[in-house]
Amino acid sequence: MLVQGLNVGSIGINIKDKTATIVDSGDERFFASNLDQVGRVVAGILKHPDETANRYLEGASFNASHNEIVSIVEELIGSKLTVNRLSSADLTKAGEEKLAQGDFRAFGDLLRVHNHADGAGNSLKVDESANTLVGVPYEDLRATLKDWLQTAGAI
């Protein structure tokens, strides 16, 4: 969930400190959803039982990159974020070391690699999306980020 990821920092933006942590180039696209969108996609699936039966389906609110999110946030708040870069290789190593020690916080590191590493390939192709199949449009990333920033008191 994009807003929840923004709230807990798994997307890599700390609005209070005005920092962003970006994996690799920050250009890798990934898909994310708002909770309301999950409900709309599920409702759409239930309305299209023949088309969706026995299929693995993925729906989303957005296909975005870290750099795109940072750019929109900076524009909305009217100032630059301090950007820190992490390599996916270093995150993988840190995650594997945590796992070897039984530290399940490794999940956060490995999830960030899975979603954001250059070449991860985790964007959702429109023609393969449950959104298209069940008629649920993608959401406006800018509007979601603006709502989040307003709720956080940043704008």
ABEGO torsion letter per residue (X at the ends): XAAAAAAAGAAGBBAAAGBBBBBEAGABBBBBBBAAAAAAAAAAAAABAAAABGBBBBBBABBBBAAAAAAAAAAAAGBBBBBBBBBAAAAAAAAAAAAAAGBAAAAAAAAAAAAABBGAGABBBAAABAAAAAGBBBBBAAAAAAAAAAAAGAX
